[in-house]
Amino acid sequence: MAKLAASSARNEKINRSLARLLDKDCLTNSMEENEGFVHALQTEEPSTTFGRPVPSCSVKDAALLTESILDMLITDMRPLSMVEDKGFRKMISTFNPKYNIPSIAFFTSMMERRHQEMTEKLKNVLQDTECVALTTDVWTSVAAAIYLGLSCHFLGEDWEMKCLYLATMRLEERHAAADIADWLEEAVGKFSIPLPKVKAVVHGNEASMGALEILAERHDWVSLMCSGHTLNVVVESTLRNKDSIAKCVDSARCLVEHFKRNEVACAKLIEKQQEMGMPPMMLIPDVSAEWTSTYHMLSRLLEQRWPVTAALSDPTVVKEPHLDLDAEQWNLIEELTQVLGPFEGATAFLSGEQCVTLSALPQLVHNLKKSMLSSTFKTASATAFQAQVAEQITEKWQKLFSFQPEAPNTVLLAAALDPRFRKLKFLPDEEVFKVQCTIQSMALVVRMEARHSNESGNEEATAKTKDRLSTKYGSLLKSILGSPSDSSSSDEEEEDEDEQLSQAVQKEVLQYFGEQPLSKKENPLAWWRQNAARYPTLAKLAKSFLVIPAMSTPSERLASAAGNIPSKRRASIGSEQVNMLTFLHCNHTLL
């Protein structure tokens, strides 16, 4: 009984210590649920064992506890200054009074070593990749500092999509495009990624366009605008341009805010939901800068229309009749959710990090436009919104469905190498033929470079191969079906080998495009894993195109994570610490 009493008293003491920590250091109660914080507490050794004092904290135990605290700071995105907070130090002392917490300088040096170790791990992971795609995004911290985040995508030997976060850099207020280009090269170089391995860069805004144009000239990196950004522009611009829709959304927003602020109204809403046999669900407020949140707000409000109406009409609730929506507004909300639903679904799909997305973009845009043109609505506002959205889709993606062999469309090439869309049904027949011809020409280059890669003088042989093939690109069809007629007799044997390779590649390409398309529900990477041996040349091309994401979502999530670091409490934190903390937080679960 004495042991149990001692244990109970100890638990009560720990709980009081936790309460003091949250109160004294102005931390939120949600910290109790943070993964890193809980793990750190579980690592701590008790100061007594069944009433008996424990020995002094050994060097090994102290190192384990220190590592655990650092893990907590990284996992839960806590400032390093937390180790000097009185409440935190008192809590740790309660758990183990024999343990002395190191200084913030010690934790900083530990973080720097951890950053270097993680960098070496990422180098080992990336060294065997055939190609990578980068995503970038610019964001502003609460301290008004501008940062540029960088992440990378690649396909492993198992054809699984992987994403790693590389770096975060603070930009000066007047940053030059050339400086950003140099930094991107430097960031890629730190992870020993050869610059020619970078296939494309997906960016979320116009800020980095100049830098990417420079990199396109230096290394032939393809620059792609984030498709989510384009979708966002299409929807938001249309929502703002329609006064009737803007007023309806404002009215819905005021109604939702009323239930969020008014406890009596909120309780009455839950009561009406239960009376109607509906599960209690709170209304969702929106964020004005994010149209997807507006869609979710309207969808939930429409779903809870009758409980909301009943709650507002209840005599026990303070009446604010101006808050209730009229029948016309409810009808408009219903039709708006129908219009916005496909866009929200498209955004959710394109933001996936573990799936192939760029190749699906043409079919997705084609279906969005088709959906807008085929649907009919009763309200004039929804009809006008529908027409303007369809017009915006055509304007923003007018180049998506055109193809020129001399400047190939990366998105259409990716679609052709995706077994789900290889028939390119969204293109006219003549455009389909151009894409297939270009795929065949690129495959021929891959085969010839592979043949010469094991010969003596690799660089010279590869350059000679490219020079010879460049003459064939003058006539695309001739480059596919045979060698040029003006070849010299000294190169006759080599040209015969080229002819054989050309025929083998042509056979492989024709067989691939002749197969039935894969179901849209199937994973194209799993298909390529099973069929790479059948189409070895096209498999190499597929890896270089299917790795490119349609959105810069990884960098946006990097910005979201990094935004928690330079907070109001630590607005003066250095850019190097922001980079290290963000890098470690985003990658600690990936390896």
N, C-alpha and C positions, 0 to 999 in steps of 0.2 A: 504494500500500500504506500509505503514511504517513497518507493521508486516512482510509482505512478503519480503521486502528488508532486514530486520534483519535476517530472516530465511535464505535467500540466502547467506548473508554475513557469517552467522555461518557455513553453509555447506561448503563454500569455505575455511573457516578457518580450519575446520576438515580435508578437503582434503589435505590442505597444511601440516597439522600435520602428516597425514598418510605418505605423501611423505617424510617428514623429518625422520620419524621413519625408513622407508625402506632404506633410504640413509645413515643416521647416524649410524644405528646399523647393516649395511651390511646384510640386510634381503632381500629375493627374493620377486618379485612381486606376486608370486603364493601364498604368505601368505595371500593375500586379499581374497582368495577363501577357506582358511582352515575353516572347520566347527566350531572349537572351537574359533578361532579368530573372526569370524563373530558374533557368539553368544555372545561373551564378549562385542563387540561393541554395540550390540542391548540392552544389559543390562545396559549400562552406561546411567546416567541421564544427560540431558542437563544442562548447567550452567545457562541458562536463559529460561524463558517461555514467548514468545511474548514480549521480551524486559524487562521483570521484573526479578530481581534476585531471585533465589530460596533460600530457607532456608538452613542453614548449614546441612551438610551430617549427617543424624541420624545414630545411632548405627546399627539399622536394615538395613538401606540402605548400610552402609559401609560393613556390613557382607555379604550382597547379592553381592556387587561388588567384594569383595575379593574372595568369592566362585566362582564367574564367571571367574575371572582371573585364579584361580587354575584349573578350568575345562578346560579352553583354553590351559594351559600348558600341561595338561595330554592328552587331545584329539589330539592336534597337535604335540605332542612329542617335546615341546620346553624346553630348559634348564631353571631351576629355576633362574639362574643368569639373565635371561631376565628382571626380575622385577627391577633390579638395572641399566639397560641400560638407558642412558640419553634420547634417542629418545622415548623409550616406556613410561617413566615417564612423559615426556612432552606431549605426546599424551593423556595420561589419564588425565593429568591436564587440557588439552584443553576441554575434554568432561565434566569433573566435577572438577573444581578447589577446591571444598570444601572437596574432598576425598584425604586422605593421604595414599599412598601405603605402606603396611607393609614391613618389612625387609625380606630378603631371609630366615633368621632363622625362622621367623614366618610362611612363606609358607612351609618350611621344616617340621615344627611341624604339620601343617595342613595336609600335605601329609602323614605323619606317622599315624595320626588319621584316615584319609581316608583309608589307607591301612588296618588298624586293623578292621574298620567297614566292608570293603569288604571281609576280611578274614572270619569274623563271618557270613556274608551272604552266602558265599560259603560253610561253614560248615553246615548251615541249609539246603542248597540244597542237599549236598552230604550225609547227615546222613541217608536218607531213601533209598539210592541206594543199590541194591542187589550185584552189582559187578561193577568194573571199569577197564578200560584199560589205560595204560600210554604211552605217546610218549616222546622221548628224542632226543635232537640234540645238537651237539657241534659246536660252531662258534667262530670266532675271530673278535674282534672289530678293529676300525681304530687305536686304541691305542695299538694294538697287545696283548690285554688281551683275554684269553680264557674263554668262558662261556659255561655252560651247562643249557639248557632250559628244562622245564618239563611241560607237559599239560596232562589232563585227559579226557577220554570219558566215557559216561554212558548213559543208556537208562532210561528215566523217566517212570512213571506209564502209560503215554499215548503212550509209545513205540516210542517216538521221540528221535533221536540222538542228544546229547548235548555235547559240548566241553567247558572246562574251562581251563584257564592257571594258573598254580600253582606257579611256582617259576623260578628264574634265579640265578644260582650260578657261581661265578668266580672260575675257577680252577687254581691251581698252575701249573707252567711249568712241574713239575714232579709229577703229581698227581697219587696217588696209587688207584688201583681198590677198595680196601677195604674202602678207604675214600669216594669214590663216592657212594658206596653201602650204607654206613652209612648216607650220606647226602640225598639220595633218600628216605630212610626210615624216616628220620627226616622230610623231606618236606611233605611226605604223612601223617605223624603223626600230623603235624600242622593243617591239615584240618579234623582231627578226623576220618580219613579213616582207618578202621581196616586192617592190612596188609593182612589177608587172603582174603579180598575182591578184591585185585588186581589180575586180571586174567592173564594179559600179559603186556609186555613192548615192544613197537616197537621202534627201534633205527635206526638212519640214517647213522652210520658209525661204524668202528671197535673200536673207542676210548673207548666206554663204555662196550665192550664185557666182559672184566674181571669182572667188577662190577655186570653185569647182571648174570654171572655164579654164583657169590657168592649169589645173591638174589634168584636164582633158587634153590640153595641148602637150603637156610634158609626158604623160604616161598613157594616154588613150583611155582614161577612166570615163565611164559613161555616167552622166549626171541625170538623175531622175527626181522629179518632184514627188513628194509624198502624196499618194492618192487620197489618203484621209484628209489632208489639207485641202485638196481640190474639192472633195465632197463637202467639206465644211463650208467652203466659200460658196458653193452652189446653193446649199440649203439656207445658210445664214443671210446671204444677200437677198434671197427671195422672201424670207420671213420678215426682214426689215422693211422691204419695199411695199408691203401690203398693209395699209393702215387698219383695215378691218381685222386682219389676222393679228396684228400687233396689239390692238385693243383687247381682243378676245384673250390672248395669252396673258396680258397684264391683269385682266379680271380674274383669270384662273389663278394667277400667281398670288393676288391679294387674298383670294379665298383660301388657298393652301396656307398662307402665312397666318391667317386668322385662326385656323385650327391648330397651328403649331404654337401660337402664343397664348391662346385662351384655354386654360385648363378645363373649364366647365364645358366648353364646346367640344374639346377633345374627348372628355369622358362620355359626353352624350353621343358622339360619333361611334365610340366603341360599343355603347349600349345598343344603338340602333343596328349596328352590324350583327351583334349577337341575336337580336330579335328577328332579323331577317335570315338567320342561319348562315351568316358569312363569317369567315375567320377575321379576327381583329387585325387590321392592317393600317398603318399610318400613311398619311399622304406624303408625297415626295416633293420637296421644294427643288426648284431648278437653279442653275447657275447661268446668268445671262450670257456669258461668253461661250457656253457649250450647248449647242442645239440638241444634242443627244439627251442631256438632262431635261430639257424642255419637253422632249418627246416622252420621257419616262414620267414626268410630272402629269402631262395630259392623259397618258394611258392609265395611270393609277387613279386619277380623278374621275375619268370616265367609268372605270371599273367600280368605283365607289359612289356613283352618281346618286343612287337612291338613298343610301344611308346618310350621305351628306345633305341632301335635300330635306330628309326627315329630321336630322339634327338641327338644321337651321330654322325649321318651322316649329320646333318644340317650344312651348310657352315658358319652360323653365330656363331656357337659354336666352341670354341678352340678345335682343333682336337687332340685327343689322341687315335690313332687307336689301340694301344696295350690293351686298356681297353675293347674293344668290345669282346664278346665271339664268338667262332666259332660254327658251326652247331653241331659238336660232343659234345662240352661242354653243349650247350643248351639241347641236347638229354639226356645227363647224368643227368643234373639238373632235367629234367622232370621225369626220372625214379627214381632218388633219392627221390623226393617228394612222389612218389608212394610207395616206400619201407618204408620211415620214417613216412608216414601218419598214419598207424595203431598204431605205437609206440606212436606217439603224442596223438592220441585219447585215448589209454590205460592209458597214464600218466595223462591226464586230468580227466579221470573217476576215477582213483584210488586216486587222490588228493582231492576228494570231502569230506567235513567234515560232511555233514548232511545225507549222504547215507551209506548203507552197502557196504563195498568194499572187505574185506578180503575173504569172501565167494565166490566172483566172480573171484578171482585170478586164480584158476586152469583152469576154462573155458576160461578165457582171454588168459592165456599163451598157452593153447591148440590151440586156434584160431590163435594166432600170429604165432606159428610154422607152422600150416596148411597153413596160408596165404603165408609164406615165401617159402614153398615147392611147392605150386601150381602156383605161379606167374611166368611168363616168361618175360625176358627182352632182348633187342637187344644189348645193350652195354656190353662188357666183364666186365667192372668195376662194373656195377650194378649187374650183375649175380654173380660175385665173392663176392660182399658185401652181397648179399642175402644169399648165401650159408654159409658164415662165421657167419652171424647173427643167422641163424637157428642152427648152431653148438653151438654158445654161449648160446642160450636159453636152449638147451638140457643140457649143462654143468652146468649152473648156477642154474637151477631148477630141477636137476636130482632127488632130494629127495621129490619134491612136490607131485609126483604121486605114492609114495609108502606108505604103511600103515602097522604098526605093533601094535597089540593090547596092548602089554606091554609098548610101548612108542608111544601113539597115536599122529597122525599128526593133530595139531590144525587147520590148514587151511582146511583140508578135513572134519573135524568134523563141522567146520563152514559152509562149502558148503552143507553138508548133512542136516543141520538145516535151510538152506535157501530154501524156497519153490520153488524158481526159478531153483535151481540146485539139488534138492533132489534125482533125478534119477542117478546123478553122471555118466553121459554118457561118460565122458572123462576117466573113469577108466575101467579096465577089470572086468568081473563079480565077480571073486573071491575077488578082492579088495573091490568092492561094498559091498559084504557080510560081510567082516571084519568090515567095517565102520558101517554098520547097527547094527551088533552085539555089537559093542562097545557103540554105542548110546543107545542101549537097556540096557546094563549093567549099564551105567552111570545114566540112567533114574531110574533104580531100586534102586540105591543108594540114589538118590534124594527123592524118595517116602518113603524109609525106614527111612531116617533121618527126614523127615517131620512128620512121624508117631510117632517117639520117641521124637520129640522136645517139645511136651506138657506133656510128662510123667515126673514123679519125677526123679531127678538125670539125668538131660539132658546129661551132659558130659559123664557120665558113660554109659548111654544107647547108645549114639551116637558112642562112642568108641567100645562098644560091637557089634554094628551093622556093623561097618567098619571091625572089626576083622573077623566077620562071613562071610562077603562078600569077604574078601581077600582070603579066602580059596576057594571060588568059582571061582576066576579069574584064578586059575590054569588050569581050563578047561572052556574056554569062552562059548562054547555052553551049557555046563551044568549049568553055572551061569545064563543063560537066561531062560532055560526051566524048571529048578527045583532046589530043595535044595539038599545038599550033602547027600549021603546015610548013612554016619556014624554019623548022628545026634543022640544025646542021647535022651532017653525017657523024661527026665526032660524038654527038649526044644521042645517037640513034638507040643505043642499048639502054641508056637511062630513060629515054622517052618511051621505050617499050615497057619498062617497068612502071612508069607513070601511067601508061595506058591500062595496064593490068590493075593498078591500084584504083584508077578512076572507075573501071568497070565493077570492081569489088564494092567500092563505096556506093556506086549507083544502085547496085543490087540491094545493099543494106538499107539505103534510104527508101527505095521503092517498097520494100517489104514492110518497113516500119509504117509508112504512111498508108499502106494498103490494109493494115489491120483495123478492126473495129475500135472505136474509141472506148476508153475505160469509163466505167460508171462514175458520175460526178461525186458519188459518196465514197469512192475508193481513194486510197492514198497513192499518189503518183510516185512517191519515193519508194514505197514498198514494191510497186510494179517494176521500177528500174532496178531495185536490188535483185529481183528474181530474173530479170531479162537483160541485165548488163552484158552477160556472156553472149547473148544472141546478137546484140547491137553494140559491140565494143567501142566503135568510133563515136556513134551518137551518144553513148553513155557519157563520154568525156565532155561532149558539148552540153549535154543536159546538166551535168554538175556545175558548169560555169554559168548557166542561165537560171536554173531553178533555185539557186542559192539566193538570188536577189529578192528581198522583200518588197512588197508594194507600199508599205508605210514605214515611216521612221519611228514607229511605236517604241522599239527598244531604247532609243535615245530620249524619247519623251518620258519613258518610265525612269530612265537614268536622271533626267532633270527633276522629276517628281521626288525621287529619293534624295538627290543632292540638295533640293530646295529645303529639306529639313535640317540641313547642316548649318549654313550661315543664317541662323534664326536671329530673332531680336536679342536673345540672350547672349549670342556670340557673333554679333554682326561684324566684328573686326577679325574674325578668323582668317588666317592666311590662305591663299589660293592653293598652295601645296597640300595643306591639311584637308581642304575640301576635296581635292583630287584623290588623296590617299583613302580618306574615309569612304567616299563614294565608291571607289574602285573595290575596296575590301568588302563593303556591304553588299554590293550587287553581285560579286563573284563568289562569295564565301560558300554558297550552297551549290554552285555549278560544278565544282571539282571534287 
